[in-house]
Amino acid sequence: MKASLGKIIFISISFFAFIFCTLGIVSSFIFGESLQQMLNSILHLRIYEPYVGGKIVSSIFDPMYDDTGSGTLVYPSHTTFAEGNLDLVLYTVHEPVFNAAWQDFNEYWQLDFEFRTGFKNADEPNYNKSIYVYIHLDGKIGGETKTLFEQAENISFSQDHPWHYALSIAGKEAAIFNSNREKIDLAEVVYSSDGKKIIVRIPLRKKELHCLYTVETMHHYVLVGAYSALDFGNILPIEKRKSRTSGGGLVSRFAPKVYDVLYEKDQSQMLSSWNEDDFELSILYPVKINMKNVQSRTPLISQAKIKEIKDEKKLLEALLYKQQSERIQNLKNASLDSELNERALLFLHTGNKKEAENQFKMLLEKDPNNPSYLAYIGSLESMKGENAAVIAAVDAVNKGYAYLDKAIQLTDGVLEKLKNGEASEAELLHRLNALLNRGGNSQAVPNSVFLKAAQGVQDYLEAAEIAHISGLQILEAQCYWDAAICLLLDDKKSEAGIWKREAARIFQQISESDLENYSLEERQEFLSLYLHLFEEGLAE
């Protein structure tokens, strides 16, 4: 399925790239965007950093989809656990704050945790995470290499970086301890409305914690387990088979009971380093935190390399245009619906929107509920807003979304069918075409007018999940990138950074042997994404 699915998808993807370059709709609404920019400049809006937790000194991204511990763990079967709940994706450390008169305690230190998914039901939130942060202060003697609570995480720590403080976050409660396992103070825990982000503020009113104001570097271990109010250290146990009261996938009694740890590389080898013969637990290694807000240098981006990528991309586009134009001629007398569909897509990619629309409308007359035809016609309708007056442009976009929303509605449930191994290739193609067309429109139209960016994020992330399951790496990475762009349009810079990093991580997994087997369409998409990543210092 992968080969044929990939071929058809990349024909579609070339179209989506074309949509993203259609700026006419955006320019039609330039007044709305300019008005917002003008207001911001007049008001000179600036956020006072202590109000939001202090200056950020470190943001560390953790790979997505690694919430299986050493590689075998599965979530408990309890309904409160949504897929991705325990998948840490970003850890943020702030400078300590003092003289914060608006706080219940005016001296504190803030740590932020962001996860791939949040509450399963935001109206009935479940606080199902147990998080431990073990902190080593560089230059401080002493420390501990065993966990805060015996038999909790089932792991040990590097002898080079024993911990001096341990922060325990159990559901909605938190406390900080010293290496003698004495509780120093309680901490404040705040969840975002969707449950994806957890903010913890540690009071610094106790003299024992005042060293955090002056320490220059430290090392952190961050571990994520499933919460239990009844088990050791509030960590839900792991058994061979999952149940409502335990996770599954246990392969050894020495295996760690954590689903994710903060580690920028593959964590599975580190978490599976236990030794049953010597009765040794897996050893965890920390990440370094610089507490003095040393600004990382902006990576030097080679303009020569950018030109090289652009030149290669331009050459491929010319070759692809020639190939597609020849194919259009070969399909001149086409009669089969599959050939007419291909011809419509080729017209679209070569810039002949009128002929593409004629072809798709003819196909839609034969098959009025075909999600792919509806999706393409929806995009074509929206593009009629290019260079149109504002009212006409709004009408065109709204008309387009009527088709796009119907395509989405007709393909709802395909992702779940794919996860259960029940989705057909045709169903996958229809769902992807619906998601990517609507996502492309949501990215292209001005968010200040239509408020579609958030919808675009969801469409792209679902498309990325389908691509992930189907093994389509370029499509997965491109969808993460486009989700990030939509998040930026919605003023969510932190989340955008997460998905850009994930796009880069997936992109870097593509091997030279993969590239050798790529079609022109695939190579074009590869270079387009490569250019985006390289320009932001996320690819070499």
C-alpha positions in Angstrom: 0.0 0.0 0.0 2.9 2.4 0.8 4.2 2.8 -2.7 0.9 3.4 -4.5 -0.5 5.5 -1.7 2.7 7.6 -1.7 2.5 8.2 -5.5 -1.0 9.5 -5.5 -0.5 11.5 -2.4 2.5 13.3 -3.8 0.5 14.4 -6.8 -2.0 15.9 -4.3 0.8 17.4 -2.2 2.2 19.3 -5.2 -1.2 20.9 -5.4 -1.2 21.8 -1.8 2.2 23.5 -2.2 0.6 25.4 -5.0 -2.3 26.5 -2.7 0.1 27.8 -0.1 1.7 30.1 -2.6 -1.7 31.6 -3.5 -1.4 35.0 -1.8 -4.3 36.7 -3.5 -6.8 35.9 -0.8 -4.5 37.2 1.9 -3.8 40.4 0.0 -7.5 41.0 -0.4 -7.7 41.3 3.3 -4.6 43.2 3.9 -6.5 46.0 5.7 -7.6 43.6 8.5 -4.0 42.4 9.1 -2.6 46.0 8.8 -5.1 47.3 11.3 -4.0 44.7 13.9 -0.3 45.6 13.3 -1.1 49.3 13.6 -2.9 48.8 16.9 0.1 46.8 18.3 2.5 49.4 17.3 0.4 52.3 18.8 -0.1 50.5 22.1 3.6 49.3 22.3 2.4 46.1 23.8 5.1 44.4 25.8 4.8 41.5 28.3 6.5 41.9 31.7 8.4 38.7 32.0 8.0 38.0 35.7 4.2 37.9 35.2 4.7 34.9 32.9 7.2 33.0 35.0 10.5 34.9 34.5 12.9 34.9 31.6 13.2 31.6 29.8 16.7 30.2 30.2 16.3 26.9 28.5 13.7 25.1 26.2 14.4 21.5 25.5 12.5 19.5 22.9 11.8 15.8 23.4 11.1 13.5 20.5 7.4 12.7 19.9 5.9 9.3 19.9 8.5 7.9 22.3 6.0 7.4 25.2 6.7 3.7 25.3 9.5 3.7 27.9 12.2 1.3 26.8 10.1 0.6 23.7 7.5 -1.9 24.9 5.2 -0.1 27.3 1.6 0.6 26.6 -0.9 2.9 28.4 -3.3 1.6 31.0 -6.8 0.6 29.6 -8.5 3.1 31.9 -10.6 5.5 29.9 -8.9 8.6 31.4 -5.7 8.0 29.4 -5.8 9.5 25.9 -3.1 8.5 23.4 -0.1 10.8 23.8 -1.0 12.0 27.3 2.3 10.9 28.7 4.4 12.0 25.8 6.6 14.9 26.9 7.5 17.2 24.0 8.9 20.4 25.5 10.5 21.2 28.9 11.0 24.9 29.7 13.1 26.3 32.6 12.7 30.0 33.7 15.0 32.2 35.8 13.9 32.4 39.4 11.6 35.4 40.1 11.7 37.6 43.2 9.6 40.6 44.5 6.5 39.3 42.7 4.0 41.1 44.8 1.0 39.8 42.8 1.8 36.2 43.9 0.8 34.4 47.1 4.6 33.8 47.4 6.7 36.6 45.9 9.8 34.4 45.2 9.5 31.4 43.0 11.0 29.3 40.2 8.8 28.2 37.3 9.1 25.0 35.2 6.8 24.2 32.2 5.9 20.8 30.8 4.2 20.4 27.5 2.7 17.1 26.2 1.6 15.9 22.8 -2.1 15.6 23.9 -4.1 16.9 26.8 -7.3 16.1 28.6 -9.5 13.4 26.9 -12.5 15.5 28.0 -11.7 19.1 28.9 -15.1 19.4 30.7 -14.1 16.5 33.0 -10.3 16.8 33.3 -8.3 13.9 34.6 -4.9 14.6 36.1 -3.2 11.3 35.2 0.5 12.2 35.2 3.2 11.6 37.8 6.3 13.7 36.9 9.6 13.7 38.7 12.3 16.3 38.1 15.6 15.4 39.7 18.0 18.4 39.9 21.8 18.3 40.1 23.5 21.6 41.0 26.9 21.8 39.3 29.7 22.3 41.9 27.6 21.1 44.8 28.9 18.1 46.7 26.8 15.1 47.9 23.6 14.0 46.3 21.7 10.8 45.6 21.6 8.3 42.7 18.5 6.4 43.8 14.9 7.6 43.2 13.1 9.7 45.8 10.7 6.9 46.7 11.8 3.3 46.7 10.2 1.1 44.1 8.6 4.0 42.3 10.2 4.7 38.9 12.6 1.7 39.1 15.6 3.5 37.8 18.9 4.9 38.9 20.9 8.0 38.0 24.4 8.8 36.7 27.1 8.8 39.3 28.5 11.9 37.6 25.3 13.9 38.3 23.6 12.8 41.6 20.5 14.8 42.4 20.4 17.4 45.2 16.7 18.3 44.8 13.7 16.3 43.6 10.4 17.8 42.5 7.4 15.4 42.7 4.3 16.3 40.7 1.5 13.8 41.4 -1.7 14.8 39.6 -2.5 18.3 40.8 -0.1 18.3 43.8 3.6 19.0 43.9 6.4 19.2 46.5 10.1 19.7 46.4 12.5 17.5 48.5 16.2 17.5 49.3 18.5 14.6 48.8 17.9 13.4 52.3 14.3 12.9 51.1 13.0 15.6 53.4 10.1 17.7 52.1 11.2 21.3 51.8 8.0 22.9 50.5 4.8 22.5 48.5 4.7 23.8 44.9 1.9 25.3 42.9 0.6 23.3 39.9 -1.5 24.8 37.1 -2.9 23.0 34.0 -3.8 24.7 30.8 -7.4 24.6 29.8 -6.8 21.7 27.3 -4.4 19.9 29.6 -1.4 19.9 27.3 0.7 22.2 29.4 1.6 22.0 33.1 3.1 25.0 34.9 4.8 24.4 38.2 6.0 27.2 40.5 8.3 26.3 43.3 8.3 28.8 46.2 11.8 30.0 47.1 10.9 31.3 50.6 13.0 28.6 52.3 16.7 29.4 52.7 17.6 25.9 51.6 16.5 26.8 48.1 18.1 30.2 47.8 21.1 28.7 46.1 18.9 28.5 43.0 19.3 32.3 42.5 23.0 32.0 42.0 23.7 28.7 40.5 25.0 29.1 36.9 24.6 25.5 35.5 22.6 22.5 36.6 21.5 19.1 35.2 17.9 17.9 35.1 16.4 14.4 34.9 12.7 14.6 33.9 10.6 11.4 34.2 6.9 10.9 33.3 4.8 8.0 34.6 1.1 7.3 35.0 -0.4 8.6 38.1 -1.8 6.5 40.9 -2.9 7.7 44.3 -2.4 4.3 45.8 1.0 3.0 44.6 4.6 3.6 45.5 5.6 7.2 44.7 2.2 7.7 43.0 3.5 5.7 40.0 1.0 3.3 38.4 2.6 -0.2 38.1 3.5 -1.9 34.9 2.5 -5.5 34.2 2.7 -7.8 31.2 -0.8 -7.0 30.1 -2.4 -3.6 30.5 -5.5 -3.1 32.7 -7.4 -0.3 34.3 -4.9 -0.2 37.2 -1.7 -0.9 35.4 0.2 -0.2 32.2 1.2 -3.1 30.0 4.3 -4.3 28.1 6.5 -5.3 31.1 9.4 -7.5 29.9 11.5 -7.5 33.1 11.0 -6.7 36.8 14.0 -4.4 36.4 12.4 -2.4 33.6 11.7 1.3 34.4 8.1 2.3 35.2 8.3 5.5 33.2 6.8 6.2 29.7 8.9 9.1 28.8 12.1 10.9 29.9 13.6 14.1 28.8 16.3 13.1 26.3 16.9 14.7 22.9 17.9 11.4 21.3 16.4 7.9 21.3 15.7 7.0 24.9 15.0 3.3 24.4 18.6 2.1 24.7 19.2 4.1 27.9 16.0 2.9 29.5 16.7 -0.8 28.6 20.2 -0.8 30.1 19.2 -2.8 33.1 21.2 -6.0 34.0 19.2 -8.8 35.6 22.3 -10.9 36.3 23.9 -8.2 38.4 20.6 -6.8 39.8 21.3 -3.4 38.2 18.6 -0.9 37.2 18.8 1.2 34.0 21.0 4.3 34.5 19.5 7.6 33.4 21.6 10.6 32.1 20.5 14.2 32.5 20.3 17.3 30.3 22.3 20.4 31.0 20.6 23.6 32.0 22.3 27.0 31.8 20.6 29.3 34.4 22.2 32.6 33.3 20.1 33.2 30.3 23.0 32.9 27.9 21.5 33.6 24.5 22.3 31.0 22.0 23.9 32.4 18.9 21.8 32.5 15.8 23.1 29.8 13.5 25.0 31.0 10.5 22.8 30.1 7.5 24.8 29.6 4.3 23.3 31.8 1.6 25.2 29.8 -1.0 23.6 26.6 0.3 20.1 28.2 0.1 20.8 29.3 -3.5 22.0 25.7 -4.3 18.7 24.2 -2.9 16.6 26.8 -4.7 18.4 26.2 -8.0 17.9 22.4 -7.7 14.3 22.9 -6.8 13.8 25.2 -9.8 15.3 22.7 -12.1 13.1 19.9 -10.7 10.0 22.1 -11.1 10.9 22.7 -14.7 11.4 19.0 -15.3 8.2 18.2 -13.5 6.2 20.8 -15.4 7.4 19.3 -18.7 6.6 15.8 -17.6 3.1 16.8 -16.4 2.4 18.8 -19.5 3.3 15.7 -21.7 1.1 13.5 -19.5 -1.8 15.9 -20.0 -1.5 15.5 -23.7 -1.3 11.7 -23.4 -4.6 11.9 -21.4 -6.3 14.1 -24.0 -8.8 11.4 -25.0 -9.1 9.9 -21.5 -12.5 8.4 -20.6 -12.0 6.5 -17.3 -12.7 8.4 -14.1 -9.3 7.6 -12.7 -7.6 9.2 -15.8 -9.9 12.2 -15.7 -9.1 12.7 -12.0 -5.4 12.5 -12.8 -5.8 15.0 -15.7 -7.7 17.4 -13.4 -4.9 17.3 -10.8 -2.3 17.8 -13.6 -4.2 20.9 -14.8 -4.2 22.2 -11.3 -0.5 21.7 -10.7 0.4 23.3 -14.0 -1.6 26.4 -13.2 -4.7 25.8 -15.4 -7.3 26.3 -12.7 -10.2 26.7 -15.1 -9.7 23.4 -16.8 -9.1 21.7 -13.4 -12.4 23.0 -12.1 -14.2 21.9 -15.3 -12.8 18.4 -14.9 -13.6 18.1 -11.2 -17.1 19.4 -11.6 -17.8 16.9 -14.4 -16.5 14.1 -12.1 -18.6 15.4 -9.2 -21.7 15.2 -11.3 -21.1 11.5 -11.7 -20.2 11.0 -8.0 -21.7 13.8 -5.9 -20.4 12.5 -2.6 -16.8 11.8 -3.6 -14.8 13.5 -0.8 -11.7 14.1 -2.9 -13.7 15.9 -5.7 -15.5 18.0 -3.1 -12.1 18.9 -1.4 -10.5 20.0 -4.7 -13.6 22.0 -5.8 -13.6 23.6 -2.3 -10.1 24.8 -2.8 -10.7 26.1 -6.3 -13.7 28.0 -5.1 -11.7 29.6 -2.3 -9.0 30.6 -4.8 -11.5 32.7 -6.7 -11.0 35.2 -3.9 -7.6 36.1 -5.4 -7.6 39.7 -6.4 -11.3 40.0 -5.7 -13.0 42.7 -3.7 -13.3 42.0 0.0 -17.0 41.0 -0.1 -16.5 38.8 -3.1 -13.4 37.2 -1.6 -15.2 36.4 1.7 -18.1 34.9 -0.3 -15.6 32.7 -2.3 -13.8 31.5 0.8 -17.1 30.7 2.6 -18.4 28.8 -0.5 -15.1 26.9 -0.7 -15.4 25.9 3.0 -18.9 24.5 2.4 -17.4 21.9 0.1 -14.3 21.3 2.3 -16.4 20.8 5.4 -18.6 18.3 3.6 -15.5 16.4 2.4 -14.3 16.2 6.1 -17.7 15.1 7.3 -17.9 12.3 4.7 -14.5 10.9 5.8 -14.8 11.2 9.6 -13.7 8.1 11.4 -11.0 7.0 8.9 -8.2 7.5 11.4 -9.7 5.1 13.9 -10.4 2.6 11.2 -6.7 2.8 10.2 -5.6 2.2 13.8 -7.8 -0.9 13.8 -6.4 -2.1 10.5 -9.8 -1.6 8.8 -9.3 1.4 6.5 -9.1 0.9 2.7 -6.6 2.7 0.5 -9.4 4.7 -1.1 -10.7 5.8 2.3 -7.2 6.9 3.3 -6.8 8.9 0.1 -10.1 10.6 0.5 -9.4 11.5 4.1 -6.0 12.9 3.3 -7.3 14.9 0.4 -10.0 16.4 2.6 -7.6 17.2 5.5 -4.9 18.6 3.4 -7.1 20.8 1.2 -8.9 22.3 4.2 -5.6 22.6 6.0 -4.1 24.5 3.1 -7.0 26.9 2.9 -6.9 27.4 6.6 -3.3 28.4 6.3 -3.8 30.6 3.3 -6.8 32.7 4.4 -6.1 35.6 6.9 -6.7 34.3 10.4 -7.9 37.8 11.6 -10.9 37.5 9.3 -11.8 33.8 9.2 -10.2 32.4 12.4 -9.3 29.2 10.6 -5.7 28.7 11.8 -6.6 26.5 14.8 -8.7 24.3 12.5 -5.7 24.0 10.1 -3.6 22.8 13.0 -6.0 20.0 13.8 -6.3 19.0 10.1 -2.6 18.9 9.5 -1.9 16.9 12.7 -4.4 14.3 11.8 -3.0 14.0 8.3 0.5 13.7 10.0 -0.8 10.8 12.2 -2.1 9.0 9.1 1.2 9.5 7.4 3.1 8.3 10.5 1.1 5.1 10.6 1.4 4.6 6.8 5.2 5.2 6.8 5.1 8.3 4.6 7.9 10.3 6.2 8.0 13.3 3.9 4.2 13.8 4.2 4.4 13.4 7.9 7.2 16.0 8.2 5.5 18.4 5.9 2.3 18.2 7.8 4.1 19.0 11.1 5.7 22.0 9.4 2.4 23.3 8.1 0.7 22.7 11.5 3.5 24.9 12.9 2.8 27.6 10.4 -0.9 27.6 11.4 0.1 27.9 15.0 2.2 30.9 14.3 -0.8 32.5 12.5 -2.7 31.8 15.8 0.1 33.5 17.9 1.2 30.2 19.5 4.9 30.4 19.1 5.8 27.8 21.7 3.7 25.1 20.2 4.8 26.1 16.7 8.4 25.5 17.8 7.5 22.0 19.0 6.1 20.9 15.6 8.9 22.5 13.6 11.4 20.5 15.6 9.4 17.4 15.1 9.3 18.1 11.3 13.0 18.4 11.4 13.5 15.2 13.4 11.3 13.2 10.9 13.1 14.8 7.9 16.5 13.8 9.3 15.4 10.1 9.3 15.1 10.1 5.5 18.1 8.2 4.1 20.1 8.6 1.0 18.7 5.3 -0.3 15.2 6.7 0.1 16.1 9.7 -2.0 17.5 7.6 -4.8 14.1 5.9 -5.2 12.0 9.1 -5.1 10.0 10.3 -8.0 10.2 13.9 -9.3 7.2 14.8 -7.2 8.7 13.4 -4.1 12.1 15.0 -4.7 10.3 18.4 -5.2 8.5 18.0 -1.9 11.7 16.9 -0.2 13.6 20.0 -1.4 10.7 22.4 -0.5 10.7 21.1 3.1 14.5 21.1 3.1 14.6 24.7 2.1 12.2 25.7 4.9 14.2 23.8 7.6 17.6 25.0 6.4 16.5 28.6 6.4 15.6 28.3 10.1 18.7 26.4 11.0 16.8 23.1 11.6 18.6 21.1 8.9 22.2 20.9 7.6 
